[in-house]
Amino acid sequence: MRLIADGATPTSRLVLVEDLETDNGYAFELAGPLFLAVGDRISFEDGRLVVVRASGERLLPAGDWSTRCGIRAGRRS
């Protein structure tokens, strides 16, 4: 599922996230799985993932950046 990490676009359904991959080959790998509820918004601030719940609560889940390389399954160049 494609998620928009602009801090403004809410998630449309419940999503279990283990990592978030960017369009330019990087991934933020969470230290543990995270449930994003309907209405949660995500963004990256100063290199950290920020989750803002629909209630306004802010979460800063732990994780690390990594580089993804190679062609992903199901994709052709």
Secondary structure, DSSP 8 states (H G I E B T S, - for coil): -----BSSS--SS-EEEEEEE-TTSEEEEEEEEEEE-TT-EEEEETTEEEEE-TTS-EE---EEEEE--S--TT---
